[in-house]
Each structure stands twice: as structure tokens, then as C-alpha cells.
Amino acid sequence: MGHQMFDYDAQLTDAVFAYCRERLSMDPVPLDYGSQREIPIDKLAGLIRPEGRNPQEILDFFETTLAPAVVSIDSPAFLAFIPNAPTKNSLLFDMVVACSGLNGTSWLESSGVVVAENQALTYLADTAGLPAGSGGAFVSGGSIGNLSSLTVGRDVGRAKHPELNPHDVRFAISSDAHSSIGTALHVLDVDTLIVETDDHRFTLKALEAALANDPHPENVIGIVATAGTTNAGIVDDLEGLGSYAREHDLWFHIDGAYGGAAIFSATHKHLFKGIRHADSFIVDPHKWLFAPLDCCALIYRNPTVARKVLAQQASYLDVLHDSSDDEYEWNPSDFGIHLSRRARGLPFWFSLVTNGAAAYESGVQVAIDLAQRTQQLIEESDHLEMVRPSSLSIVLFRRRGWKAEKYNEWSQELLRRQIAFITPTKWEGETVGRIAFLHPNTTEEMVVEILNSMRG
Ligand SMILES: Cc1ncc(COP(=O)(O)O)c(C=O)c1O
């Protein structure tokens, strides 16, 4: 007889599996309401007490009361922020990862997981044009991917430039870099050269102008480019910035958390050729590569350098590192700011292997094509206009005559009516409409309904 918490409960197992089966079979899942649904706090109060409660009752409470207060990020009508559209295969395999307690920390404990995750990372690295030998780990998200990469870049830059005060080294970034880049550099206490850009695209020309006007260009030890800005989907001049970084021996980091997935797009992969110059590159399968949260692929051109900076050292961990020069003894824990980790790359691996890479290519392309079609619909309408041409899968547009308050009311009304979840953004100080396509099952009919809802 073991502890009662670990008894197998066949009835509860059936109930939870039935719930999961129902969610998986919904086509589409209901959008649901997020914070528009009031949560009866009094029903939560006192739930945790010395003696346990009936699991079926709590599962029902979750299903009927808590779950509807979350907007389903896997709904094809979720078009705000950056959505997440996990394939059925990836969701199912996430259950396998959870139920098997699969730990993905070290080679010693988890070689079977590591080889599969690394196969997926290598596939991404090859598709992105990074050289053989590139590698890294799956981390929790773009924010930690950026922080880990920039930590390595900072240390490498400092080591190359002993003549510089270590506190003076800087990264060149554009004002459109994702907020997590600012946070990472804040954590690292590294300053920036903020490069002003034409039309929000970070180009070599803009970098050279910024360096020419800067009193201390010698302090810039790295460049951060974005492969698909979050607000507008713009891909920076990766080739120009990357060649400059190579020529001047600077760390070149590419944040492709959202847009990096378009390396799978037949029409847009040419924009990403410059990834071949990157020292570090991230792309989030939990964004546009159809994996569940939370999963960022973090890839270094030279993983050995990253390992030297990031591997945690402790006497109880020495056993993990005894022979880690052997390329097969790969500890995912050595490549990010983390130690213990679930095998979060496996759901992506399983989906990529079972659906095939061609399905990823067409899945990514659908969103780009729909963004372009939406642009046409907007241009043909009399009440809307584009703010700028669609980029990747993002459309920025304006409802003539509307101010911030109207956009917010419209956004809430769309959710209330369960038509879509779309939140406005700001573009050069003006509140505008923004649609981020991602789910391959979002249809033109849905777009037409959304655009028509802005007539009134
Ligand atoms: C370009 C870019 N970088 C980084 C991030 C942060 O990623 P995460 O939310 O996974 O931490 C995002 C999130 O939208 C992003 O779009």
C-alpha cells in the first residue's frame, strides 16, 4: 500500500480522458470569454482544505466555470497578439509527455528524449540555413530564448574585448525589437544602441548611420535583428546586418520567435537567407509551428561556446559533464537559463514527424495567403484602409474615423458575440486594427464577417 495520493483512480482517469477527448474532437473549439466571464470568487474560497474534495465535482467546476473564462488560444478565431495553434498530434503527445513524467534535462537521464528533440532542432537549423553542428535546446519561450542567447553574446563580446570596460559593452537593436529583448538586456545590465529605422525595418544602412553618429561605436559587441516583428511582421535586413556582423566579428542574434516559422514558406523563405550568419537564432514552435505552449527552439551556431557560458556547475552535477565534449552527450540544460526541464520539444517533434514537413510548409503558407487576401478585401472596402502592406501573416488596418475607444468597444463586442478575438494596437502613435493570422483553419468567411462588423 502506497500513499493514497498515488493510487490509480480509474474513474477519474476516464473522466479526464473523456474531457480531453471532447476538446480534441471539437471543430472548432469554442472561442470562450476570458475576463468577460465573471469568476465566482466565493466558489473558489475555501476549496483547499485539509481533506480532499471529490475530483469529479472539481473537474465539473473547472469545465463549467473556470475554463470559459479563458479565450481558447487554439481557436481559429483567436487573431490577437500572437496566437497558438497546436496540431492534434502535438496536443496528444503533450499528454504523453505529461503522463510519462518525461524529464529532458540531461543526456544521462534522458538520452531518448534528447536525440528526438535534437532531431527537430537540427531540422529547423538546416531549414534556416545554419551550418552543420548548430544546436541548442528547447526553452520555455522567446523571452528566455532571447535572454539565454544575449547572455552568451555578452560574455563572448566581453572576452573578445578586454580593452573595454565590461559594463560598457552594448548591443545594437532597433526600436521595433520585441519587449523581451529590452527585458533581457535589462537583466544583463547591458546598454543598447537604439537604431532608428525607415519604415520600422532594421537595415544595414540604418545601422551604419547610427554607428557613424555614435560617440562610442567600439562598445557595440553585437547586433539583434528581428525576423518578423510582432506588431507588423517585418523581417529585418538579415543578410546585410549578418554580413556586417561577420565582417566586424560581432555577435549576431536573430529573434524569429514569431516570424522565423516562415522559413517554411515557399513565397517568403528568401527573406530569411541571412539566418546563415546568425550566432544565435530563436523560433517558437508554440507560435507559428503548431506546437502547444510552452516551446521555443534556441539554436546556436557554436553550441560549445554557449555551453561554456551557461552550463550550471555544482558538485552534484559533475556527473553530467564528465564527458560532455562528446557530441552525443548532449545536456539540454547546458544551453539555456534553466536546469530542470520537461521535454517540451517532443510534442513538436512528434507532430513534425507524423504530419510531415510538407504539411508545415502549407500550414504556414495559408496564414500568409490569408493576410494578403485580407489586404485585398480591405482595399476594396469603403470603410477601411491599410496602414501599411501586410507582412508575413500580420495585417495593420484602419477603420476610417475611429479613435481608440471605438476600436476597444468593437474588440469587446466581437468577443462577446463570439465572432473573434482581436485586440487593437498602436502604429506611430495611432490606435489601429491588427489581425495576426496563424491558424490554418481561419477562413475568408470569418474575415469578411470581422471586416463587416466594423461598418457600424
Ligand atoms: C518577436 C518576438 N520575440 C519574442 C517574443 C516573446 O516570446 P514568449 O512570449 O514566448 O516569451 C515574442 C512574443 O510574441 C515575439 O513576437
The ligand as an SDF file (V2000), in Angstrom:
LIG
                    3D

 16 16  0  0  0  0  0  0  0  0999 V2000
    9.4270   38.5910  -31.9510 C   0  0  0  0  0  0  0  0  0  0  0  0
    9.1300   38.0580  -30.5800 C   0  0  0  0  0  0  0  0  0  0  0  0
   10.1500   37.8100  -29.7420 N   0  0  0  0  0  0  0  0  0  0  0  0
    9.9490   37.3280  -28.5020 C   0  0  0  0  0  0  0  0  0  0  0  0
    8.6750   37.0760  -28.0420 C   0  0  0  0  0  0  0  0  0  0  0  0
    8.4880   36.5440  -26.6470 C   0  0  0  0  0  0  0  0  0  0  0  0
    8.1300   35.2060  -26.7270 O   0  0  0  0  0  0  0  0  0  0  0  0
    7.4620   34.4490  -25.4850 P   0  0  0  0  0  0  0  0  0  0  0  0
    6.1070   35.0750  -25.3150 O   0  0  0  0  0  0  0  0  0  0  0  0
    7.3860   33.0330  -25.9570 O   0  0  0  0  0  0  0  0  0  0  0  0
    8.3350   34.6380  -24.3060 O   0  0  0  0  0  0  0  0  0  0  0  0
    7.5760   37.3330  -28.8700 C   0  0  0  0  0  0  0  0  0  0  0  0
    6.2130   37.1010  -28.3980 C   0  0  0  0  0  0  0  0  0  0  0  0
    5.2280   37.3960  -29.0480 O   0  0  0  0  0  0  0  0  0  0  0  0
    7.8160   37.8150  -30.1850 C   0  0  0  0  0  0  0  0  0  0  0  0
    6.8020   38.0500  -31.0270 O   0  0  0  0  0  0  0  0  0  0  0  0
  1  2  1  0
  2  3  1  0
  2 15  2  0
  3  4  2  0
  4  5  1  0
  5  6  1  0
  5 12  2  0
  6  7  1  0
  7  8  1  0
  8  9  2  0
  8 10  1  0
  8 11  1  0
 12 13  1  0
 12 15  1  0
 13 14  2  0
 15 16  1  0
M  END
$$$$
